[in-house]
Amino acid sequence: MAKKPRTPPPPRKVQAPKQRHDPKSSNPERQKQFLYIFAGAGVVGLIVALVIVLAGGKKTNDASKASDKTVAAAMRAAGCTFVSKPPFPPTHKGKTFHEDSPTDTTKVKWSTFPPSAGGHYGAWAIWAFYRDPVSPNRVVHNEEHGGVILWWGPQVPSATVDKLSSFYDESPEGMVGTPIAGLGKKVAISAWTGNPSKYYSNGYYGVGHLAVCPGFNEKAFTTFRDAYRGHGPEGIPLSSDQPGTGPGA
């Protein structure tokens, strides 16, 4: 960004006698020149202000991309794979994602596994850490609310699950932990982000984020959680995702 021009210092005052008798002080043409200079300075200032605003807007628009880069780097360092991918559109044209899963056991096609966004059941899971599997159809609804999900396969050692549980306990707001069939010995973390003002408009459904890892890495998981938690496409405030709350709680 161009350096903002400094306001020129005011003319140095001369002694009183010269100020009274200097013919230049009352010259109309000279006064016009000063007016043009100050008017020009005002235009330049306005241009600079617009540049600053536009530059700031660009940074805001690039914020999610910056988060993806930071998270991707942390995940690579931990030996994980990472992807940010939009969900498949709702199966029923003109309907919401809820219609894709009339029951919490309905088979749904997701763009990632474990699911990070897309079709889901109308009721979400109570915010908690589960040792027994919870329907992913419900958990995806938690993601839509801004939740971050901790997943692990049935072959993951109990010691690793205990580490995931401790990670959850450190900051349980907007978090769910659940095992899922098909993940084997791996663990994963997912979230769904989006702009609530654009959700369901012109084919916009936000973006799902997923990292699949050979084990738990606290630094990488913290980076992921802090980047995406509370930014769901529905705009639900994180304060509404308190542990132990949810449908039927």
C-alpha positions as CSV (number, residue, x, y, z in Angstrom):
1,M,0.0,0.0,0.0
2,A,1.3,3.5,-0.9
3,K,2.6,5.5,1.9
4,K,0.0,8.0,3.1
5,P,1.2,11.5,2.2
6,R,2.0,13.7,5.2
7,T,0.2,16.9,5.7
8,P,2.6,19.7,4.9
9,P,3.6,21.9,7.9
10,P,1.9,25.3,8.1
11,P,3.9,28.3,6.6
12,R,6.3,29.8,9.1
13,K,5.1,33.1,10.5
14,V,7.1,36.2,9.7
15,Q,7.5,39.1,12.0
16,A,4.5,41.4,12.4
17,P,5.8,44.4,10.4
18,K,6.5,42.3,7.3
19,Q,3.2,40.5,7.7
20,R,1.3,43.8,7.5
21,H,3.1,45.2,4.5
22,D,3.8,42.1,2.4
23,P,1.7,42.6,-0.7
24,K,1.7,38.8,-1.4
25,S,-0.5,38.2,1.6
26,S,-3.5,39.9,0.0
27,N,-2.8,38.6,-3.6
28,P,-6.1,36.9,-4.8
29,E,-4.2,34.6,-7.2
30,R,-1.9,33.4,-4.4
31,Q,-5.0,32.7,-2.3
32,K,-6.5,30.6,-5.1
33,Q,-3.3,28.6,-5.3
34,F,-3.6,27.7,-1.6
35,L,-7.2,26.7,-2.1
36,Y,-6.3,24.4,-4.9
37,I,-3.5,22.9,-2.9
38,F,-5.7,22.1,0.1
39,A,-8.5,20.8,-2.2
40,G,-6.0,18.5,-3.9
41,A,-4.8,17.3,-0.5
42,G,-8.3,16.4,0.4
43,V,-8.8,14.4,-2.8
44,V,-5.5,12.5,-2.2
45,G,-6.6,11.8,1.4
46,L,-9.9,10.4,0.1
47,I,-8.2,8.2,-2.4
48,V,-5.8,6.9,0.3
49,A,-8.8,6.2,2.6
50,L,-10.5,4.2,-0.1
51,V,-7.4,2.2,-0.8
52,I,-7.1,1.4,2.9
53,V,-10.8,0.3,3.0
54,L,-10.5,-1.8,-0.1
55,A,-7.3,-3.4,1.1
56,G,-8.9,-4.3,4.4
57,G,-11.8,-5.8,2.5
58,K,-9.5,-8.0,0.5
59,K,-7.8,-9.3,3.7
60,T,-11.2,-10.1,5.1
61,N,-12.2,-12.0,1.9
62,D,-8.9,-14.0,2.0
63,A,-9.3,-14.9,5.7
64,S,-10.7,-18.4,5.1
65,K,-8.0,-19.1,2.6
66,A,-5.4,-18.0,5.1
67,S,-6.9,-20.3,7.7
68,D,-6.8,-23.2,5.3
69,K,-3.1,-22.6,4.6
70,T,-2.3,-22.5,8.3
71,V,-4.3,-25.6,9.1
72,A,-2.9,-27.5,6.1
73,A,0.6,-26.8,7.2
74,A,-0.1,-27.9,10.7
75,M,-1.7,-31.1,9.5
76,R,1.1,-31.9,7.1
77,A,3.6,-31.5,9.9
78,A,1.6,-34.0,11.9
79,G,1.5,-36.5,9.1
80,C,-2.2,-35.9,8.3
81,T,-4.2,-35.4,5.1
82,F,-6.3,-32.2,4.9
83,V,-9.0,-31.1,2.5
84,S,-11.5,-28.3,2.2
85,K,-14.4,-29.3,0.0
86,P,-17.9,-28.0,-0.6
87,P,-20.8,-30.4,0.2
88,F,-22.9,-32.0,-2.4
89,P,-26.1,-29.9,-3.0
90,P,-29.3,-31.1,-1.4
91,T,-30.8,-34.1,-3.2
92,H,-34.3,-32.5,-3.3
93,K,-34.3,-29.4,-5.4
94,G,-35.5,-26.3,-3.5
95,K,-35.3,-28.2,-0.2
96,T,-32.9,-28.0,2.7
97,F,-30.3,-30.6,3.7
98,H,-32.7,-31.9,6.3
99,E,-34.8,-33.6,3.5
100,D,-31.8,-35.7,2.6
101,S,-32.1,-37.6,5.9
102,P,-35.7,-38.1,7.0
103,T,-34.4,-40.5,9.6
104,D,-31.0,-40.6,11.4
105,T,-30.2,-43.9,9.7
106,T,-30.9,-42.8,6.1
107,K,-28.0,-43.4,3.7
108,V,-26.5,-40.0,2.7
109,K,-23.8,-39.3,0.1
110,W,-21.2,-36.9,1.5
111,S,-18.3,-35.3,-0.3
112,T,-15.8,-36.5,2.4
113,F,-15.4,-39.3,4.9
114,P,-15.9,-38.8,7.7
115,P,-18.6,-36.3,6.7
116,S,-17.7,-32.7,7.0
117,A,-20.8,-31.1,5.5
118,G,-24.0,-31.9,3.6
119,G,-27.2,-33.8,4.1
120,H,-28.2,-34.5,7.7
121,Y,-31.0,-35.4,10.1
122,G,-33.3,-32.6,11.5
123,A,-32.1,-33.1,15.1
124,W,-28.4,-32.8,16.0
125,A,-26.6,-34.8,18.6
126,I,-26.3,-33.5,22.2
127,W,-23.0,-31.8,22.5
128,A,-20.8,-34.4,24.3
129,F,-17.9,-36.8,24.0
130,Y,-19.3,-40.3,23.2
131,R,-17.5,-43.7,23.6
132,D,-20.2,-45.4,21.5
133,P,-21.0,-44.4,17.9
134,V,-23.4,-41.5,17.3
135,S,-25.3,-41.3,14.0
136,P,-23.2,-39.3,11.6
137,N,-26.5,-38.0,10.1
138,R,-27.0,-36.2,13.4
139,V,-23.4,-35.1,13.9
140,V,-23.3,-33.4,10.5
141,H,-26.1,-31.2,11.8
142,N,-23.7,-30.2,14.7
143,E,-21.2,-29.2,12.1
144,E,-23.8,-27.0,10.4
145,H,-24.2,-25.2,13.8
146,G,-20.4,-24.5,13.9
147,G,-19.3,-27.6,15.7
148,V,-15.9,-29.3,15.4
149,I,-16.1,-33.1,15.4
150,L,-13.5,-35.6,16.7
151,W,-13.7,-39.0,15.0
152,W,-11.8,-42.2,15.5
153,G,-12.0,-45.7,14.0
154,P,-12.8,-48.9,16.0
155,Q,-9.2,-50.0,15.9
156,V,-7.8,-46.9,17.5
157,P,-6.1,-47.7,20.9
158,S,-8.0,-46.7,24.0
159,A,-5.0,-44.6,25.1
160,T,-5.5,-42.4,22.0
161,V,-9.2,-42.1,22.6
162,D,-8.3,-41.0,26.2
163,K,-6.1,-38.2,24.7
164,L,-9.0,-37.1,22.4
165,S,-11.3,-37.1,25.4
166,S,-8.8,-34.9,27.3
167,F,-8.5,-32.6,24.4
168,Y,-12.3,-32.3,24.3
169,D,-12.5,-31.6,28.1
170,E,-10.0,-28.7,27.7
171,S,-12.5,-26.8,25.6
172,P,-15.8,-28.7,25.1
173,E,-17.9,-25.8,23.8
174,G,-19.1,-26.6,20.2
175,M,-17.4,-30.0,20.2
176,V,-18.5,-33.6,19.7
177,G,-16.4,-36.8,19.9
178,T,-17.6,-40.1,18.4
179,P,-16.2,-43.3,17.0
180,I,-17.2,-44.1,13.4
181,A,-17.0,-47.4,11.5
182,G,-14.8,-47.4,8.4
183,L,-12.0,-45.2,9.8
184,G,-9.9,-48.2,11.0
185,K,-6.8,-47.2,13.0
186,K,-7.1,-43.5,12.1
187,V,-8.5,-40.4,13.9
188,A,-10.0,-37.4,12.2
189,I,-11.3,-33.9,12.9
190,S,-13.9,-32.0,10.8
191,A,-15.9,-28.8,10.6
192,W,-18.3,-27.0,8.3
193,T,-17.9,-23.2,7.7
194,G,-19.8,-20.7,5.6
195,N,-21.3,-17.3,5.2
196,P,-24.8,-17.3,6.8
197,S,-25.9,-14.4,4.5
198,K,-25.2,-16.5,1.4
199,Y,-26.3,-20.0,2.7
200,Y,-28.6,-21.7,0.2
201,S,-28.3,-18.8,-2.2
202,N,-27.1,-19.4,-5.8
203,G,-25.8,-22.9,-5.1
204,Y,-23.7,-21.8,-2.1
205,Y,-23.6,-24.3,0.8
206,G,-20.4,-23.4,2.6
207,V,-17.3,-25.6,2.8
208,G,-16.4,-28.7,4.7
209,H,-13.0,-29.1,6.3
210,L,-11.5,-32.5,7.2
211,A,-8.1,-33.8,8.4
212,V,-7.5,-37.6,8.7
213,C,-4.5,-38.5,10.9
214,P,-2.5,-41.6,11.9
215,G,-2.8,-40.5,15.5
216,F,-3.7,-37.6,17.7
217,N,-1.5,-34.5,17.6
218,E,-2.5,-31.8,20.0
219,K,-0.9,-28.9,18.2
220,A,-2.5,-29.8,14.9
221,F,-5.9,-30.4,16.3
222,T,-5.8,-27.1,18.3
223,T,-4.9,-25.2,15.1
224,F,-7.8,-26.8,13.3
225,R,-10.3,-26.3,16.1
226,D,-9.4,-22.6,16.6
227,A,-9.6,-21.9,12.9
228,Y,-13.0,-23.3,12.2
229,R,-15.1,-23.7,15.4
230,G,-18.1,-21.4,15.6
231,H,-18.2,-20.5,11.9
232,G,-21.0,-22.8,10.7
233,P,-23.1,-21.7,7.7
234,E,-26.3,-21.2,9.8
235,G,-24.6,-18.6,11.9
236,I,-25.4,-20.3,15.2
237,P,-23.4,-18.5,18.0
238,L,-20.8,-20.7,19.7
239,S,-22.4,-19.8,23.0
240,S,-25.5,-21.9,22.0
241,D,-23.3,-25.0,21.6
242,Q,-22.7,-25.8,25.2
243,P,-21.9,-29.3,26.3
244,G,-24.9,-31.3,27.5
245,T,-27.3,-29.3,25.5
246,G,-29.3,-30.3,22.4
247,P,-32.6,-31.8,21.3
248,G,-34.2,-33.8,24.1
249,A,-31.4,-32.9,26.6
